[in-house]
Amino acid sequence: MFNHEPPNYDCPFCRLAAGGGDHLTTQNDVVLRTDRALAFVASRWWPNNRGHVLVVPTAHHENLYDLPASDGHAVHDVVRAMAIAIRQTYDCEGISTRQHNEPAGYQDAWHYHVHVFPRYPGDNLYNTRHLADPASVEDRLPYVRRLSAYLAGVREDPEERP
């Protein structure tokens, strides 16, 4: 419908969903996977909101306009689970989600994705840009471990499943 993906686009989120990765994101960053969605600790961080998570559908859909309802529901369920996990494990005081469509809407990866940010008083999220350098594997690992441990514990209790 309103697509901007270049021809022969090599989608990093599709690679991740298929079990691969790249120089920015690997399977070690994935903290939750369902049949239709996955969540991973992002390598692009904002100065005061480190460890934010991206949630993507496992099937390729460029943007909200293309997203089938079933995949949208699956993504939303994982976004909710990640919001709860981040709130429980990051010592933050809130959560924000962001989703962008088309270049004018600040979309810069041509696969639907939702950002889940930890929020802190005075963090200035909406008035800052992401850090110039990506977070290293070592920087991301403590967040991956926290979220993975929390989600593993939640999944053991069927009443608390995300």
C-alpha positions, 0 to 999 in steps of 0.5 A: 500500500504505502511501501518504501522498502527498496528492491531486494531489501535484505531485512535484518528482522527477517534474518533474525526471525529465521535464526540468523543475525548480523553485526548489530543483533544476534540470536543471543539478543532474543528474549522471547519468541512465539510463532508470530512474534519475537522480542530482542534487546535492541542495539540502538540505545537512547542516552537515558533509556538503555536496554530497550526492546524491539518486538517484530512479527516473524513474518515480513510486513513493512508497516502498520498498513500491511500488518495482518490482524493476527500478526498485530495481535501476536506482536501486541501480546509480546509488547505487553509481556515485554513491558511487564518484564522491563517494568519488573526488572529494570527498576524503571518507573514506567514504559513507553512504546513507539512505532513508526511508519514511512520515512516521514513517520521516522521509520528507517527499517522496512519491517514492522517493529515496536520499541518498548522503552524503560522510562525514568523521571526526567529521562528526556526520551522524546527530546534526545536522539539515539546514541551514535554507536550501537550497544555492544554485545557485552552492554546488552547481555545484562538486559538479556539475562534479566529479561530472560530470567524473568520470562523463564520464571513467569512461564513456569507459572501457567497463571502468569504466562505472557 
